[in-house]
Each structure stands twice: as structure tokens, then as C-alpha cells.
Amino acid sequence: MLLDAEKYASVIEYGKDAVSKINEGNIKEGFESADKGWRAFPESGAKWNQGYGYAKSFFNKSIENNDLVNAKIWLERMTENNDNLHNFDEELEHMKGKYAYENGELDKAFEIWQKIVKIKAVSYRYFEYDDPKYKEFYKSRK
């Protein structure tokens, strides 16, 4: 389902505030604001198409800041959203691989990525616009 523009605007305001705070180094306050944005979705961000992108952006911010606690929270929100809407299965798997990699679970990361790279329509698509270290790691283990 798509959230109407007016309601989504309040979510976006929290998101902008969160990104500003995180970029300034105020990680805790930034993720508190991001969480308020998630809660601003009616019922749950997991029920709205925009919720996946919102959760994905804060998953990536968590990874950028080596904050695996928040990365896990946002990855779980992406998973919940995907389970409800079934939009981004392979992309979600790629994100799970990133989390496993950053968490030191290298065998698990490789196994996840190996499965999605084998899908002809996917191949290396999700590596192309990501930190090159993930693709380099995957190729080094092939």
C-alpha cells in the first residue's frame, strides 16, 4: 500500500532530521528520530511500500557507522515489510549478506550472496552500487 503524501511528509521530516543528526555524529539521537519516523507510519512501516525504502536507508546508515545493533533492527524492519508486501526478496537477501559480513559471519555472507548471484536475472546487480569491499570479498571466495 502507498501512504498518502501528507502522512508520508511527516515520516520524511523525521527521516531528514535523523540523517542530519547521524551525519553530524549524533548517532543515538539520529536513530531515535529515525525510529519516530518509523512509528509515524499508520500501524507500522511494515505495511507500506515506502516503509521498505525508509528502513533500507537507515540500515545502510547503520552499516556506514558500524552500528550493528541498529543495523539488525532496521534489517528486521525491512524483512517484516518484505514479508508483508513481497517486493524485494533478492535485494533483502543482499542486505542480509551485508549484515552477516559486517558481523564477522563471513561464511554466511558468502553463502547468501552465492545464492543470489546464481540467479540469472540478478547476478551482481546489488553489488554494483554498494561498497566495493562486498563484491571483492565475494569474488575472493568464489
LINSULVEN-V816675 format. One record per residue. N is the residue number from 1. SS is DSSP state (2 for helix, 1 for strand, 0 for the rest). NEAR is the number of other C-alpha atoms within 8 Angstrom. Layout:
n=N ss=SS near=NEAR
n=N ss=SS near=NEAR
This chain:
n=1 ss=0 near=5
n=2 ss=0 near=6
n=3 ss=0 near=9
n=4 ss=0 near=6
n=5 ss=2 near=6
n=6 ss=2 near=6
n=7 ss=2 near=9
n=8 ss=2 near=10
n=9 ss=2 near=8
n=10 ss=2 near=10
n=11 ss=2 near=13
n=12 ss=2 near=9
n=13 ss=2 near=9
n=14 ss=2 near=12
n=15 ss=2 near=12
n=16 ss=2 near=8
n=17 ss=2 near=11
n=18 ss=2 near=14
n=19 ss=2 near=10
n=20 ss=2 near=9
n=21 ss=2 near=12
n=22 ss=2 near=14
n=23 ss=2 near=8
n=24 ss=0 near=6
n=25 ss=0 near=6
n=26 ss=0 near=9
n=27 ss=2 near=9
n=28 ss=2 near=7
n=29 ss=2 near=10
n=30 ss=2 near=14
n=31 ss=2 near=12
n=32 ss=2 near=9
n=33 ss=2 near=12
n=34 ss=2 near=14
n=35 ss=2 near=8
n=36 ss=2 near=10
n=37 ss=2 near=14
n=38 ss=2 near=13
n=39 ss=2 near=10
n=40 ss=2 near=10
n=41 ss=0 near=13
n=42 ss=0 near=6
n=43 ss=0 near=6
n=44 ss=0 near=10
n=45 ss=2 near=15
n=46 ss=2 near=13
n=47 ss=2 near=11
n=48 ss=0 near=14
n=49 ss=2 near=12
n=50 ss=2 near=9
n=51 ss=2 near=14
n=52 ss=2 near=14
n=53 ss=2 near=8
n=54 ss=2 near=10
n=55 ss=2 near=13
n=56 ss=2 near=11
n=57 ss=2 near=8
n=58 ss=2 near=12
n=59 ss=2 near=14
n=60 ss=2 near=9
n=61 ss=2 near=9
n=62 ss=2 near=12
n=63 ss=2 near=12
n=64 ss=2 near=7
n=65 ss=0 near=6
n=66 ss=0 near=7
n=67 ss=0 near=9
n=68 ss=2 near=11
n=69 ss=2 near=6
n=70 ss=2 near=10
n=71 ss=2 near=14
n=72 ss=2 near=10
n=73 ss=2 near=9
n=74 ss=2 near=12
n=75 ss=2 near=13
n=76 ss=2 near=8
n=77 ss=2 near=12
n=78 ss=2 near=14
n=79 ss=2 near=9
n=80 ss=2 near=9
n=81 ss=2 near=16
n=82 ss=2 near=14
n=83 ss=2 near=7
n=84 ss=2 near=8
n=85 ss=2 near=9
n=86 ss=0 near=8
n=87 ss=0 near=5
n=88 ss=0 near=7
n=89 ss=2 near=8
n=90 ss=2 near=8
n=91 ss=2 near=8
n=92 ss=2 near=11
n=93 ss=2 near=11
n=94 ss=2 near=12
n=95 ss=2 near=9
n=96 ss=2 near=11
n=97 ss=2 near=13
n=98 ss=2 near=10
n=99 ss=2 near=13
n=100 ss=2 near=12
n=101 ss=2 near=12
n=102 ss=2 near=10
n=103 ss=0 near=7
n=104 ss=0 near=6
n=105 ss=0 near=9
n=106 ss=2 near=8
n=107 ss=2 near=6
n=108 ss=2 near=10
n=109 ss=2 near=14
n=110 ss=2 near=11
n=111 ss=2 near=8
n=112 ss=2 near=12
n=113 ss=2 near=12
n=114 ss=2 near=9
n=115 ss=2 near=8
n=116 ss=2 near=12
n=117 ss=2 near=10
n=118 ss=0 near=8
n=119 ss=0 near=8
n=120 ss=0 near=6
n=121 ss=0 near=4
n=122 ss=0 near=11
n=123 ss=0 near=9
n=124 ss=0 near=7
n=125 ss=2 near=7
n=126 ss=2 near=9
n=127 ss=2 near=10
n=128 ss=0 near=7
n=129 ss=0 near=6
n=130 ss=0 near=7
n=131 ss=0 near=7
n=132 ss=2 near=8
n=133 ss=2 near=6
n=134 ss=2 near=11
n=135 ss=2 near=9
n=136 ss=2 near=8
n=137 ss=2 near=8
n=138 ss=2 near=11
n=139 ss=2 near=7
n=140 ss=2 near=6
n=141 ss=2 near=6
n=142 ss=0 near=4
